[in-house]
Amino acid sequence: MADQTLARFVNERRVLTQLRMHGAMPRAELARRLALTPATITNLVENLAGEGLVAERRAASGEVGRRDVGRPGVDIALNPEGGYLLGAEIGVGLVRFALLDLALGVVASQTQRLATTAGPEAAVAAIAAYVAELERRRPVRGRLRSVGITVPGLVRSDGHVVHLPILGWKDVNLRALAEGVLSVPVFVENNAHAAAFGEVYTQPALSTDAIIYLKLGTGCGGAAIINGRLVRGAAGTGSEFGHVRIRASGPRCSCGQEGCLETFVNIAALERSYRPGEAFGTDGLSALPAIVADAATSGDRKACAAMDDLAGHLITGLTSLVNIFNPGTIVLGGPMRPVLAARLGMIAEAVAGGIVPGMQRPQIRLSTLGELECAVGAAAIAHHRAFDVSNIEIGA
């Protein structure tokens, strides 16, 4: 790529990133923020408008903080219909989809059931069928840019699923399998990594200096985001916070060890504490956190004790993670949300009291993305790969 072409490519990504993070603004403001000349900004905007990625928007009169110079009253904004990114979460017996537009709005979502014994080929076939359905719709037709896929297992940076015990998959080149049937770029990520990234990427106002994310459900996945980037480790399989050992022994974990945080804070642990031995079934287990939280609200002592027990183990794990990463924010998500919401104050106070004296107390809050968190996160990763300036690696 010639130097001038590369410079234009980088600056176009800078424009798109500014508009994503700060919203619509006049050309003059873009020039000021990016330290570029008005003429350069005009050329960049014209190129991006020609590709359908940005559009002019008449600014609201009297808008606070405006600095209109040259073209008063006209803002440049991302064109939502300029491109679409699909996120697909592969879970136990389901594939959940979320379609984002260029402005990161969720424009479609769907959950499809799969056999609990479905292999990777069946999951990819379901994704391909949904993509084919989208391609028949306007305005998506011909504008699907890429697909992000998440799974609840160990995933390498190259999209190779190393180990996915909850689905019985092992050593699966999922990215290659999906790219074999899809005509757009494909990215594969661990589900907690994706959910964490989506939480940050879709909320630019959230500080990204250091964030810890935990997804609690049938397992316990985790992620760390430092300065807006996922901490992946040497091969992309890092941040397995659910396998931090908090006890010398305990229930056997899916990783083969005992004492892992995951085994004390997942839905199976909640079941053991609340109604041991009762056959809830797959759907019943997914509803268990809400059942327990409602029972506790009604004064059920056993439900209260089960929630306290789970929160106590979570506090132990979070305290260690805060001491290691010193995060400004901890985000908790996943199907365990009803229980976490009921004990959030207790968790925050106990973690603050258990970390190294003098260390900053983190804000602890719930994920805002709900059940779409993994699918939205996968689509956000696809958006980041396609349009964000921080994804450019010069000389790579």
QUIZINOR-V869104 format. One record per helix or strand of 2 or more residues. SS is the DSSP state (a for helix, b for strand). FROM is the first residue (numbers start at 1). TO is the last residue. If there is no record, write none. Layout:
SS | FROM | TO
SS | FROM | TO
This chain:
a | 3 | 22
a | 27 | 34
a | 38 | 50
b | 54 | 58
b | 74 | 78
a | 80 | 82
b | 84 | 91
b | 94 | 101
b | 106 | 113
a | 120 | 135
b | 144 | 151
b | 154 | 155
b | 161 | 164
b | 169 | 172
a | 174 | 179
b | 185 | 190
a | 191 | 201
b | 210 | 216
b | 220 | 226
b | 229 | 230
a | 241 | 243
a | 262 | 265
a | 267 | 275
a | 281 | 297
a | 301 | 325
b | 329 | 333
a | 337 | 342
a | 344 | 354
b | 363 | 366
a | 370 | 387
a | 389 | 391
